[in-house]
Amino acid sequence: MTPRHVPWAPPDGRFIDMPTGACFYREAGVGLPPIVLWHGLPVDARVYGRLQPLLSRRYRTLAPDFFGWGFSRPNEGLRYGFTTLDRNVAQFMEALALRASVVVAHEMAGPPVLRWAATHADQLRGLILLNTYFGRSSAHMPEALRLLNAPYIGASIRRMVDFGRSGLSWQLYRWQVGRLWVHRQPDSERILRTFHAMFRHSREGRRAFHAISDELVEQIGANQRQLEVLAAVRCPTLLLWGADDPYLNTAAARHLHRLLPGSELRLLPRAGHFPQLEAPEAVATAVEEFVDRTAGARPDPRA
């Protein structure tokens, strides 16, 4: 059955000052526990624009933009990369004094959120991972990232991303990001163009994109050498996975499930790389059920 169309309506946002800059986040709802929604790349927190309104009917929801993405304002000269993502997660959770929270991480937000979760069990009620990774698995490297790092032609493609005509930039973006959005709705193209416009017109966004691209292979290898991080994640954990993802496939989901002790895996049919956009009602229902099941859960004392 095709998921029912849910309007895309990202909540309004505000800024909070942090050591690395002014972080922009979208907040809606008032119920407990607070649910923090971390986006993947190269999009921003508006990727939760269908899911967040559904969750905010019961919970306080917060969806931050990583520095370099969306509307967050990094300090001058901030160096981008995975270390900055780690700092962004830790500083945001500390700045808003979020305790007993449920944290959701999609795609490239997974590694920094998992590293944070491994050392902050006392602040977590639960962890939900949407189509993400940690270390090596059977996931396929996106074609665009392979090309960007290819000898000789990689530099030319980077120049096209930075300075090429807007039409060419859009075609590259749509080819890579759009193909991962497997099950489209009538407004899917408009949403994709909105994400691309932010990326296209943001020098900081392009800097952040290239920094992540440069570090990705090395970062995957480093995570593979530090898999003990996952054994230290002691809170209830749900892997909620779009089953039709051509990049982070179901084998990658099962691999991560085996690495996370006590985690639960739930595959979502008719959803690809962006389950929060492709099947928001199914994701919202699964999140609500997970929160209800873990209402009395406490962090493992061994953490």
N, C-alpha and C positions, 0 to 999 in steps of 0.2 A: 504494500500500500504506500502510495506517495505521501510523505509528511504534509500536513496542512500548512498553508502559507501563514507565517507569522510576520507581522510588520516589523521592519527594521527601525528602531526608535532609541538610539543611544541616549541615555540620560544626560542632563547638563553636568558640567564639571567645575572644578575649582583647583587652585594651586595650594601646595603645602611646601614650605621651605625646608630643604634638606642640605647636608654638607656639600653635595655635588650639584645642587641647583634647585630650581623650583619644579617640583613634580606635579604634573596635571593628572587628576583622577576624576572619574565619573562615579557619583554616589547616588543610590536610590534605596528606599526601604528603611525599616527601623527594627525589624525583629532580630532575635539572636538564634544561632551564632552569626557573627559577621562572616560574610563570604568574600574573599579577595580573589579577583579574577586577573591572572597575568596572561598577556597575549604573546603569541609567537611573532615571527618576522617573515616577510617585510610588510606587516600590517600594524595597527595600533589597537587601543582598547575598544574601539568601535566594532571590532570583530565580535564582541559580545552584545551588540546592539539588538539582537533578537532574544538572547537568553537572559540578559540582565533584567529587563522589565518583568519577565516571568518569575524569576527568583525573588525579585524585590517585593512581590506580594506577601511573602512570609519573612524575608530576612533583610538585614542591612547588607547591601552589596557595594563593593568598591572595586573599580576597574582602573588601575593606573596605566599611564603611558611610560614605557621605558625611556630613559634619556636617549635622544637621537631619533625617537619615533613619536609620531603624533604631535601633541601640543606641549610636552614637557620642555622646560627651558634649562639646558645644562649650563653650568659655569663655563666661562670662556676658557678654551684650551683643554676641556675635558677629553681625556683619551678614551676612545671607545674600545669595545671588545667584551669578552665574556666576564672579565674581572669587574667591569663596570655594571654588567647585568647583576652580578652577585651583590655588589654594593647597593644597587638600586633596590633590590628585594629587601635586604636587611635594614636599610635606612627608612624605607617606607613603613615597614611593619613597626619599627621603633618609633617613628615620628607620630604615628596615629595610636600608639600604645595598644595595638591589637592583640588581645589575649583570647584564648579558647576559640580561635578562629578556624574556619575551613578554608583552605587555600587551593585554588584551581590553577593549573598550569597547562598551557597549550604549547606544543611544538618546542621551539628553542628556549622557551621559559622553563622547560622541564629541568635541565641540569642545574641552573642557579637555584631554583626552588627546592630541588632535592638536596642540594648541599646545605641550604639554609635549614631545611626540615631536620636534617641529621643532627643538628646541634641546638635545635630550639623546640624539643618535644614538649616542653612546659607551656609553650605558646600555641600549640596546635590541638584542635579537636579532631581534625581529619584532613586528608590530602586527596585531591582528585586530579588525575592526570589524563589529559586529552591528547591522543596521538602525539606522543613525545618520544624521547630516547635518552639513553645514558650509556656511553661506551659503544662498542661495535655490536652490530646485529645484522640482520638480513635487510635492513632498510636500504633503499636506493638513494644515492646522492642525487639531488635535483640536477637536471641537465644544465641549468643556468650557472649553478655554482661550479660544476665541472669545467664549463667553458671559461668562466671568469678566472680560473686558476690554471688554465691550460697554457703551455709554453707558446710564446709568439702571439697567438690570437687573443689571449686573455686580456692583454693591455689594450688592444683595439676595442674589444667589447666593453671594457670599463669606460673608455672614452665615449662610446656611444651612449652608455647609461648616463654619464655625467653631462655630456654636451650635445648629444644627438638631437635631431628634431623630435618634437613631442610625440609625433605619430609613431616613430620608430621606438621611442622609449615605452610607449603604451603597448606596442605589439610584443616587445620583450617581456614586459610585466604580465600581460595577459597570457602569453604563452606559458610562462612558468607558474604564476600564482593561479591563473584561471583554470588551468588543466587539473589542478588539485581539488578544485571545487566541483565535485563530480555531479551532484544532483542540484541543478539550478532552479531558481524561482524567477518570476517575472522581473524582479528588481535586482537580480544578481549582477548584471552588467553595470548598473548604476553604482552599486556598492563597490565593485572592483575599481571603477573609475575614480571614486572618492578616495580610496586608499592610494591609488596611483598618483593622484593629483598632489596629495600631501608629500609623497615620496619624491615626485618629480620636482617640486618647487622648494624642497628643503635641502639646503647644502648639508646640514647636520645629519639628515636622514641618509644621504648618500655616503657621507663619511662613516656613519655607523654601519651601514650595509657592507662597505668594503672591509671594514675592520673585522666584522664577524666572518665574512667570506675568507679572509686571510687566515683566521685562527681556527676555522671549523675542523679541519682534518687533525690538526695538532690537539685541539680540545677533545675530540672524540678519543684519540689515543690516550690522553692524560686521564680521562674518565675511566677508560678501560683498565688502566693501571691502578685505579683507586675505587674499585667496585665495593670495597668495604664500607664506603659512604652509604651505600644502599642498605646494608645490613644494620646500619645505625638508625634508619628511619623506623621508629617504633609506634607511630600513630596509625589508626585505621586508614587504609589506603585503597582507593578505588581507581582502577584503570578503565576509563570510559572511552571506547575506541570506535571511530568510524570505520566500519569493516571494509569499505571500498577504497580506502586510501591507497593510491598507486605508489606512494613514496614510503611512508611509515606503515607498512602492511601488517596483516594480522600475525605473521610470524614474528615481526618486531614487537608486537604487543605481548605475545606469549613469552618471548625472551625476557622482556622487562618484568613481566609478571613473575617469572621464576626467580629473578634477581631480588625482588622485593618480598621479604618474608611476611607471610600472612596477608598479602594483598589479594584483592578481588578483581577479576577481569570480567568486563561486560562488553560484548561486541554489539554495535548498533548497525543493523542492516539499513541499506539505502542512505548511508552517510559516508562521506569521504574524509578528506584531510581536515575539513572545517565542520565538525559535528555540531558546534554551537550555532552555526549558520544554516546548515543543511537539515538538521533535525532538532531544533531548539526545544520543542515540547518533550521529546523523548529524553533529552539531556536534563531538562528541568525536573522531570519526574524521577529520573535516576538519582539526581543530586538530593532531592527532597527525601527519597527513601533512604539514601545513605545517611543523611543527617539524622533522620528519625531513628535508624538502627543504632547509631553511635551516640545517642543522646547521653548515655551514662558512661561513655568510654573515658578512660583516663590514659595518659601516656604510660608506656611500659616503664617500670621503675629501673630496668637495666639500662635505659637510654642515658 
